[in-house]
Amino acid sequence: MRQKLVKIFIAFLFLSISFPGYAQSLDQAKILYNEGNYEEAKPVFEKLVRQSPNNSSYNQWYGVCCYETGDLENAEKYLLVANKRNVMDSYRYLARLYMDRYRFDKAIEMWEGYIELQQKKKEDINESEIKLEQARNLYRMQEKTEDIQVIDSIIVSKETFLNTYSMSEECGRLMYYGEFFKAPQPVSSVVYQNQKGDKIYYARPSEYGVYTLYSQNKLLDAWGDEKILLTDNSKDNNYPFVLSDGFTMYFSSKGNGSIGGYDIFVTRYNTNTNSYLAPEQMGMPFNSPANDYMMIIDETKGMGWFVSDRNQPEDKVCVYLFIPDPSRKRIENIEDPDVLIRRASLASIKETWKDDANYADLIKLAHKDLTTKEKKAERDFIFVVNDKTTYYTLNEIKSHEAKEFYSEVIGLNKQIESLKNKLDETRISYSKGNASVREQLKPTILQAEHQLYQLMEKAGTQEMKARNAENRQIGFKY
């Protein structure tokens, strides 16, 4: 009997000593957790969850610590245990985790579950519904991932990313806003100047503090006639670039249905209404839940660049080099969803490459400053025939029929360029003239714009005919 009492006493003494220390460790860990010190709180919760693997609170706390410290595999494992027991915050963290891993269908489920619990507790669901809609938009965009070839990437400072772009002279020029305007206050934008040097496009904060796209024309030796380019300026619009046709503009926006931060959009100028059409959002992998911007396409070199801060530290961005595809063909018939996720997220640029393709020469060309002589010797035009074939001279075209069609395209393009120059001169006269002069020039401008539209439409049709004829000749199958 005495021996039994001794054992009970020892057990009681052990509990008296160890229990206060255990409680203190848990309390301290919870304080660290609530203060956002997840790295320090993590070991305590890891120990506790091993001791009590079915404890929903321990699994929740440890799962959050894993997520916040970048251990996504363990984060999902332990948050799912908490989720099975309907721990409310597990829904929110799992939704965030699935968003990060491009599993947007799962993220939608988690946001819906979180909102349902919020409604039961009569909490404000506005922010959660915004996140749910973002997940739905990302899911739809992922289904339309474009089949592009990203042939190179480089991580650079966010402040100097523009130095990575090496554009042909025909593309115009890109400069930082402060460099061009000698602005005393920092403005996070660029100025695009067309090849002729008589028009600029840029963004700056409006009187409401929102970045807004503008253009100016060069009148004699001075810039003037500033115009707002887009009608919707409720959120930041920035980083413009205009193709050599003078109509197609790429830009980045935090509005227009952006899926996260800046997204890349394209729009075209409508000469009939003297305004830009509704912006079209580029698909994945150009856009992501992070910031994606400064899309340019060098038609002379046959390649493009864009920049993204996805998976990068705060002061870095990744500049991607890609081969443009005018048809914007989508990735289809993929049985493994992980393949689509990797292509959409640009997990590996090598996975975007075509079989047996060698991009070494294109990468060298991308970083090369071509002289005027070199450019004339190397290519007269860029005629994209298919994914694997691009021609730069008439002699390369094998089909006689295709050569006739494309010869017509060349002639139409010369007419288009000539008409553009005349139209620009007429517009300058219009902007300088009085009411009487403007009234006289207005029908001339409208007629020229209509003619220009017809010529461009015809050139596009003839180029398509040339492409189809050449592909038949060389036996290419879409």
JOCOR-V399516 format. One record per residue. RES is the residue in one small letter. OMEGA is omega as a letter, one per 20 degrees, with the letter a starting at -180 (* if undefined). NEAR is the number of other C-alpha atoms within 12 Angstrom. Layout:
RES:OMEGA:NEAR  RES:OMEGA:NEAR
This chain:
m:r:7  r:r:8  q:r:9  k:r:10  l:r:11  v:r:12  k:r:13  i:a:14  f:r:14  i:r:14  a:r:15  f:r:14  l:r:14  f:r:15  l:a:15  s:a:14  i:a:14  s:a:14  f:r:15  p:r:14  g:r:14  y:a:19  a:a:17  q:r:15  s:r:22  l:r:27  d:r:17  q:r:22  a:r:30  k:r:28  i:r:19  l:r:22  y:a:28  n:r:16  e:r:14  g:r:18  n:a:21  y:a:29  e:a:25  e:a:24  a:a:32  k:a:37  p:a:27  v:a:30  f:r:37  e:r:31  k:a:20  l:a:26  v:r:27  r:r:16  q:a:13  s:a:16  p:a:21  n:a:20  n:a:24  s:a:27  s:r:31  y:r:36  n:r:40  q:a:42  w:a:45  y:r:46  g:r:44  v:r:43  c:r:39  c:a:33  y:a:33  e:r:27  t:r:21  g:r:20  d:a:21  l:a:26  e:r:22  n:r:26  a:a:33  e:a:34  k:a:26  y:r:37  l:r:44  l:r:36  v:r:29  a:a:32  n:r:33  k:r:23  r:r:20  n:r:22  v:a:29  m:a:30  d:r:30  s:r:40  y:a:38  r:a:40  y:r:38  l:r:45  a:r:39  r:a:35  l:r:36  y:r:33  m:r:36  d:a:28  r:r:33  y:r:38  r:a:31  f:r:37  d:r:30  k:r:29  a:r:34  i:r:34  e:a:27  m:r:38  w:r:38  e:r:28  g:r:30  y:r:34  i:r:29  e:r:23  l:r:23  q:a:23  q:r:17  k:r:13  k:r:12  k:r:11  e:r:14  d:a:16  i:a:21  n:a:15  e:r:16  s:r:29  e:r:23  i:r:21  k:r:29  l:r:33  e:r:25  q:r:29  a:r:37  r:r:29  n:r:30  l:r:41  y:r:32  r:a:21  m:r:33  q:r:39  e:a:29  k:a:29  t:a:33  e:a:32  d:a:35  i:r:35  q:r:38  v:a:36  i:r:32  d:r:35  s:r:28  i:r:27  i:a:26  v:r:24  s:r:21  k:a:25  e:a:20  t:a:21  f:a:31  l:r:35  n:a:22  t:a:29  y:r:35  s:a:32  m:r:35  s:r:32  e:a:27  e:a:29  c:a:30  g:a:31  r:r:34  l:r:36  m:r:32  y:a:30  y:a:29  g:r:20  e:a:18  f:a:21  f:a:20  k:a:13  a:r:15  p:a:10  q:r:13  p:r:16  v:a:27  s:a:28  s:r:40  v:r:41  v:r:37  y:r:43  q:a:33  n:a:33  q:a:22  k:r:21  g:a:24  d:r:27  k:r:32  i:r:39  y:a:46  y:r:44  a:r:40  r:r:34  p:r:25  s:r:19  e:r:9  y:r:12  g:a:15  v:r:22  y:a:34  t:a:38  l:r:39  y:r:33  s:r:29  q:r:27  n:r:28  k:r:25  l:a:22  l:a:14  d:a:10  a:r:14  w:a:20  g:r:20  d:a:21  e:a:22  k:r:21  i:a:24  l:a:33  l:a:34  t:a:20  d:r:23  n:a:26  s:r:20  k:a:26  d:r:31  n:a:44  n:r:44  y:a:45  p:r:45  f:a:49  v:r:38  l:a:31  s:r:29  d:r:27  g:a:34  f:a:26  t:a:25  m:r:39  y:r:40  f:r:48  s:a:47  s:r:42  k:r:32  g:r:29  n:r:29  g:r:29  s:a:35  i:r:38  g:a:31  g:r:27  y:r:37  d:r:44  i:r:45  f:r:40  v:r:35  t:a:29  r:a:27  y:r:25  n:a:21  t:r:24  n:a:19  t:a:12  n:r:20  s:r:21  y:r:25  l:r:22  a:a:19  p:r:29  e:a:23  q:r:32  m:a:34  g:r:35  m:j:38  p:r:44  f:a:49  n:a:43  s:r:43  p:r:38  a:r:32  n:r:32  d:a:41  y:r:45  m:r:48  m:r:41  i:r:45  i:r:38  d:a:32  e:r:33  t:r:36  k:a:41  g:r:33  m:a:38  g:r:42  w:r:42  f:a:44  v:a:44  s:r:42  d:r:33  r:r:32  n:a:22  q:r:20  p:a:15  e:a:16  d:a:17  k:r:21  v:r:30  c:r:36  v:a:37  y:r:42  l:a:41  f:r:36  i:a:38  p:r:34  d:a:26  p:a:23  s:a:16  r:a:21  k:a:19  r:r:25  i:a:27  e:r:17  n:r:13  i:a:17  e:a:10  d:a:11  p:r:19  d:r:17  v:r:24  l:r:34  i:a:34  r:r:25  r:a:37  a:a:39  s:a:36  l:r:38  a:r:22  s:a:21  i:r:25  k:r:22  e:r:23  t:a:30  w:r:23  k:a:18  d:r:12  d:r:8  a:r:17  n:a:16  y:a:24  a:a:12  d:r:14  l:r:22  i:r:26  k:r:18  l:a:26  a:a:32  h:a:23  k:r:19  d:a:19  l:r:22  t:r:14  t:a:15  k:a:12  e:a:17  k:a:22  k:a:17  a:a:13  e:a:18  r:r:23  d:a:22  f:r:27  i:a:29  f:r:37  v:a:32  v:r:35  n:a:29  d:a:28  k:a:24  t:r:23  t:r:27  y:a:29  y:r:25  t:r:21  l:a:27  n:a:17  e:a:23  i:a:30  k:a:24  s:r:24  h:r:20  e:r:23  a:a:31  k:r:28  e:r:23  f:a:29  y:r:40  s:r:26  e:r:25  v:r:31  i:r:29  g:r:20  l:r:27  n:r:28  k:r:20  q:r:24  i:a:30  e:r:21  s:a:18  l:r:27  k:a:29  n:r:22  k:a:19  l:r:29  d:r:25  e:r:23  t:r:26  r:r:29  i:r:26  s:r:24  y:a:25  s:a:25  k:a:20  g:r:16  n:a:12  a:a:13  s:r:13  v:a:18  r:r:20  e:r:16  q:a:17  l:a:24  k:r:22  p:r:18  t:r:23  i:a:30  l:r:24  q:r:18  a:r:28  e:r:30  h:r:23  q:r:23  l:r:32  y:a:26  q:r:20  l:a:27  m:r:28  e:r:18  k:r:24  a:r:26  g:r:24  t:a:19  q:r:28  e:r:31  m:r:25  k:r:25  a:a:34  r:a:36  n:a:26  a:a:26  e:r:33  n:r:26  r:a:21  q:a:19  i:r:20  g:r:16  f:r:16  k:r:13  y:*:13
